[in-house]
């Protein structure tokens, strides 16, 4: 505060003479601590991420991008063909390379038959940049 005398934190409180005996204080503290009931801890592991049931059946999936992205950039990339399904991850064909991806990053790609035939012969995942 402006115009007041500066004080150290220890000087802000007045020292008072203790009226309670130390043994009495310890006895009351122990009694109070015995009466406290423990609080049940929460188990964070119970919460499972949402996994779409269709992931076990669709031949193609989208993969969520976890890195920071620029505005208006897509959150998912793909679609990619599923090669093998495991309990916790899928093996996918990502631009000609086999890649293992955790199932919590996957989303089913609902693609028509014509699109699947096109996907088998060429990959649309490459980005096209226009230079002016």
C-alpha positions as CSV (number, residue, x, y, z in Angstrom):
1,X,0.0,0.0,0.0
2,X,1.2,3.5,-0.7
3,X,2.1,5.6,2.3
4,X,2.3,2.7,4.8
5,X,5.2,1.2,6.5
6,X,6.5,-2.0,4.9
7,X,6.3,-5.1,7.1
8,X,7.8,-8.6,6.7
9,X,5.3,-11.4,6.7
10,X,6.3,-12.5,10.2
11,X,5.6,-9.0,11.6
12,X,2.0,-8.9,10.4
13,X,0.7,-11.1,13.1
14,X,0.9,-10.4,16.8
15,X,2.5,-13.2,18.8
16,X,0.1,-14.3,21.5
17,X,0.8,-16.4,24.5
18,X,-0.3,-20.0,24.0
19,X,-3.0,-20.9,26.5
20,X,-3.2,-24.6,25.7
21,X,-0.8,-27.2,26.9
22,X,1.3,-29.0,24.1
23,X,0.2,-32.4,25.4
24,X,-3.4,-31.4,25.3
25,X,-3.0,-30.0,21.8
26,X,-1.5,-33.3,20.6
27,X,-4.3,-35.3,22.2
28,X,-7.0,-33.2,20.5
29,X,-5.2,-33.3,17.2
30,X,-5.0,-37.2,17.3
31,X,-8.6,-37.4,18.3
32,X,-9.7,-35.2,15.4
33,X,-7.5,-37.1,12.9
34,X,-9.0,-40.5,14.0
35,X,-12.5,-39.1,13.3
36,X,-11.6,-38.2,9.7
37,X,-12.9,-40.6,7.1
38,X,-10.8,-41.4,4.0
39,X,-12.1,-40.2,0.7
40,X,-12.5,-42.8,-2.0
41,X,-10.0,-42.2,-4.8
42,X,-11.3,-41.9,-8.4
43,X,-10.0,-44.4,-10.9
44,X,-9.2,-42.5,-14.1
45,X,-8.5,-45.8,-16.0
46,X,-12.3,-46.7,-16.0
47,X,-13.0,-44.1,-18.7
48,X,-12.4,-45.7,-22.0
49,X,-12.3,-43.7,-25.3
50,X,-15.2,-44.1,-27.7
51,X,-14.5,-46.8,-30.2
52,X,-16.9,-47.1,-33.1
53,X,-18.3,-50.6,-33.5
54,X,-18.1,-50.4,-37.3
55,X,-14.3,-50.3,-37.1
56,X,-14.3,-54.1,-37.0
57,X,-16.1,-54.4,-40.3
58,X,-15.1,-51.5,-42.6
59,X,-12.2,-52.1,-45.1
60,X,-11.0,-48.4,-44.9
61,X,-10.4,-46.0,-42.0
62,X,-9.5,-42.4,-41.4
63,X,-6.6,-41.6,-39.0
64,X,-6.8,-38.6,-36.6
65,X,-3.9,-36.2,-36.9
66,X,-2.5,-35.5,-33.4
67,X,0.1,-32.9,-34.2
68,X,-0.8,-29.2,-34.1
69,X,-2.4,-28.2,-37.3
70,X,-3.1,-24.9,-39.1
71,X,-6.6,-23.4,-39.2
72,X,-8.9,-25.1,-41.7
73,X,-6.6,-28.2,-42.1
74,X,-8.4,-31.5,-41.8
75,X,-8.4,-33.4,-38.5
76,X,-8.2,-36.8,-40.2
77,X,-6.2,-38.1,-43.0
78,X,-7.0,-41.0,-45.3
79,X,-8.8,-43.2,-46.1
80,X,-6.4,-46.0,-45.7
81,X,-6.9,-49.8,-46.2
82,X,-7.0,-52.0,-43.1
83,X,-4.6,-54.9,-43.5
84,X,-4.9,-56.5,-40.0
85,X,-7.0,-55.9,-36.9
86,X,-5.6,-56.4,-33.4
87,X,-7.3,-55.7,-30.1
88,X,-5.6,-52.3,-29.4
89,X,-4.3,-51.3,-32.9
90,X,-4.9,-51.8,-36.6
91,X,-2.2,-52.4,-39.2
92,X,-3.0,-50.1,-42.2
93,X,-1.6,-49.5,-45.6
94,X,-0.5,-45.9,-45.4
95,X,0.6,-44.8,-48.9
96,X,2.3,-48.1,-49.6
97,X,3.8,-48.6,-46.2
98,X,2.5,-50.8,-43.4
99,X,1.8,-48.7,-40.2
100,X,0.4,-49.7,-36.8
101,X,-2.2,-47.2,-35.5
102,X,-4.0,-47.2,-32.1
103,X,-7.7,-47.8,-32.5
104,X,-8.6,-44.7,-30.5
105,X,-7.2,-42.6,-33.4
106,X,-9.3,-44.4,-36.0
107,X,-12.6,-43.5,-37.5
108,X,-14.5,-45.8,-40.0
109,X,-14.5,-44.6,-43.6
110,X,-17.8,-45.3,-45.3
111,X,-16.8,-45.6,-49.0
112,X,-18.8,-46.7,-52.0
113,X,-17.7,-49.7,-54.1
114,X,-16.6,-47.4,-57.0
115,X,-14.4,-45.4,-54.6
116,X,-12.8,-48.6,-53.3
117,X,-11.9,-49.7,-56.8
118,X,-10.3,-46.3,-57.5
119,X,-8.4,-46.5,-54.1
120,X,-6.8,-49.8,-55.0
121,X,-5.1,-48.3,-58.0
122,X,-4.1,-44.8,-56.9
123,X,-3.8,-43.0,-53.6
124,X,-5.6,-39.7,-53.0
125,X,-3.7,-39.0,-49.7
126,X,-1.0,-36.9,-51.3
127,X,-1.5,-33.1,-50.9
128,X,-1.6,-31.0,-54.0
129,X,0.1,-27.6,-53.8
130,X,-0.5,-24.9,-56.4
131,X,2.4,-22.6,-57.0
132,X,1.6,-19.2,-58.5
